[in-house]
Amino acid sequence: MATLTIRLPDDKHERLKNFAKSRGISVNKLIEELSTIALAEFDTFTRFKALAATGDPEVGLQLLDKLDAETR
């Protein structure tokens, strides 16, 4: 496991401490959880971009039209 040192404004540090306290966890655990969420979003976006680059735009638009028709 690595150690990470970051610089934050004092007010942001206080808000993070209050946030962690409200959830009953340490600031360290809060940052770990938030970084997991951020990385999952990044991985999803990266995968979407890779798949979109290999896709057919016309087929994609047809699928969106079909979805619109089904949700009306």
C-alpha positions as a LaTeX table, in Angstrom:
\begin{tabular}{lrrr}
\hline
Residue & $x$ (\AA) & $y$ (\AA) & $z$ (\AA) \\
\hline
Met1 & 0.00 & 0.00 & 0.00 \\
Ala2 & 1.26 & 3.46 & $-0.89$ \\
Thr3 & 1.19 & 6.66 & 1.13 \\
Leu4 & $-0.12$ & 9.78 & $-0.59$ \\
Thr5 & 0.42 & 13.30 & 0.70 \\
Ile6 & $-1.84$ & 16.02 & $-0.69$ \\
Arg7 & $-2.20$ & 19.73 & $-0.06$ \\
Leu8 & $-5.72$ & 21.02 & 0.51 \\
Pro9 & $-7.10$ & 24.34 & 1.66 \\
Asp10 & $-7.93$ & 24.21 & 5.37 \\
Asp11 & $-11.65$ & 24.69 & 4.77 \\
Lys12 & $-11.77$ & 21.76 & 2.35 \\
His13 & $-9.90$ & 19.58 & 4.85 \\
Glu14 & $-12.44$ & 20.50 & 7.54 \\
Arg15 & $-15.34$ & 19.68 & 5.22 \\
Leu16 & $-13.80$ & 16.30 & 4.37 \\
Lys17 & $-13.32$ & 15.56 & 8.08 \\
Asn18 & $-16.97$ & 16.44 & 8.75 \\
Phe19 & $-18.11$ & 14.34 & 5.78 \\
Ala20 & $-16.10$ & 11.34 & 6.97 \\
Lys21 & $-17.35$ & 11.78 & 10.54 \\
Ser22 & $-20.97$ & 11.89 & 9.34 \\
Arg23 & $-20.40$ & 8.53 & 7.64 \\
Gly24 & $-18.59$ & 7.06 & 10.64 \\
Ile25 & $-15.33$ & 6.52 & 8.76 \\
Ser26 & $-11.86$ & 8.02 & 8.71 \\
Val27 & $-10.78$ & 10.65 & 6.21 \\
Asn28 & $-8.38$ & 8.04 & 4.82 \\
Lys29 & $-11.25$ & 5.60 & 4.19 \\
Leu30 & $-13.37$ & 8.38 & 2.68 \\
Ile31 & $-10.60$ & 9.32 & 0.23 \\
Glu32 & $-10.14$ & 5.63 & $-0.62$ \\
Glu33 & $-13.86$ & 5.26 & $-1.36$ \\
Leu34 & $-14.03$ & 8.48 & $-3.39$ \\
Ser35 & $-10.96$ & 7.52 & $-5.42$ \\
Thr36 & $-12.55$ & 4.12 & $-6.17$ \\
Ile37 & $-15.64$ & 5.90 & $-7.52$ \\
Ala38 & $-13.55$ & 8.32 & $-9.59$ \\
Leu39 & $-11.49$ & 5.48 & $-11.08$ \\
Ala40 & $-14.61$ & 3.46 & $-11.91$ \\
Glu41 & $-16.05$ & 6.48 & $-13.75$ \\
Phe42 & $-12.76$ & 6.96 & $-15.59$ \\
Asp43 & $-12.62$ & 3.27 & $-16.58$ \\
Thr44 & $-16.23$ & 3.39 & $-17.81$ \\
Phe45 & $-15.59$ & 6.52 & $-19.87$ \\
Thr46 & $-12.38$ & 5.06 & $-21.33$ \\
Arg47 & $-14.18$ & 1.84 & $-22.29$ \\
Phe48 & $-17.06$ & 3.79 & $-23.83$ \\
Lys49 & $-14.65$ & 5.89 & $-25.93$ \\
Ala50 & $-12.82$ & 2.76 & $-27.12$ \\
Leu51 & $-16.07$ & 1.04 & $-28.09$ \\
Ala52 & $-17.47$ & 4.18 & $-29.71$ \\
Ala53 & $-14.36$ & 4.51 & $-31.86$ \\
Thr54 & $-15.03$ & 1.08 & $-33.37$ \\
Gly55 & $-18.79$ & 1.50 & $-33.75$ \\
Asp56 & $-20.97$ & 2.53 & $-36.66$ \\
Pro57 & $-22.54$ & 5.96 & $-36.02$ \\
Glu58 & $-25.57$ & 5.13 & $-38.18$ \\
Val59 & $-26.32$ & 1.98 & $-36.18$ \\
Gly60 & $-25.89$ & 3.95 & $-32.96$ \\
Leu61 & $-28.40$ & 6.57 & $-34.09$ \\
Gln62 & $-30.86$ & 3.83 & $-35.08$ \\
Leu63 & $-30.56$ & 2.30 & $-31.62$ \\
Leu64 & $-31.20$ & 5.67 & $-29.99$ \\
Asp65 & $-34.27$ & 6.20 & $-32.19$ \\
Lys66 & $-35.54$ & 2.75 & $-31.19$ \\
Leu67 & $-34.99$ & 3.55 & $-27.52$ \\
Asp68 & $-36.84$ & 6.86 & $-27.88$ \\
Ala69 & $-39.80$ & 5.08 & $-29.50$ \\
Glu70 & $-39.95$ & 2.51 & $-26.69$ \\
Thr71 & $-39.91$ & 5.08 & $-23.89$ \\
Arg72 & $-42.77$ & 7.19 & $-25.26$ \\
\hline
\end{tabular}
